[in-house]
Amino acid sequence: MSPLTESTFFILLSLVPGAQHGYAIMQQVAQLSDERVTLSTGTLYTALKRLLDDGWIEQVEEPDAPRGRKTYRLTPSGRTAVHEETARLVSLSELARRRLEGAQ
């Protein structure tokens, strides 16, 4: 698997606790990234379409949702992608920490 972009990682991470609609995903991404990543509506929905096409998320039917609001959740392969990217980032962080400690 290729490394995920930061925005893709945060979108998937925002869906780990459960299904979310687009606006909630945008809010979660901003919160999780300490406001470093703010998604425009166009950027979010382009990313969501790609994640749907890749099979990492799926659209969830919500009978009581306002008309036009779409809700998304992780698929098992999307959850695997988040776990794999997290492991990759931890490994990079550990490598950098060891390197920096050795440089002193």
Residue pairs with C-beta under 8 A, 6 or more apart in sequence:
1 81
1 84
1 85
3 85
3 88
4 12
4 81
4 85
6 33
6 36
6 37
7 29
7 37
7 39
7 43
7 47
8 47
8 51
9 82
9 85
10 28
10 29
10 32
10 33
10 37
11 25
11 29
11 39
11 44
11 47
11 48
11 51
12 51
12 56
12 57
12 74
12 78
12 81
12 82
12 85
13 28
13 32
13 82
14 20
14 24
14 25
14 28
14 29
14 32
15 25
15 57
15 72
15 73
15 74
15 78
16 74
16 79
16 82
18 73
19 60
19 71
19 72
19 73
20 28
20 71
20 72
20 73
21 65
21 69
21 70
21 71
21 72
22 41
22 44
22 45
22 48
22 69
22 70
22 72
25 39
25 44
25 48
25 72
26 38
26 39
26 41
26 44
29 37
29 38
29 39
30 37
30 38
30 39
39 47
48 57
48 72
51 57
51 72
51 78
52 58
52 59
52 72
54 77
55 75
55 77
55 78
56 74
56 75
56 77
56 78
56 81
57 72
57 73
57 74
57 75
57 78
58 72
58 73
58 75
59 70
59 71
59 72
60 71
60 72
60 73
61 71
62 69
62 71
65 71
74 82
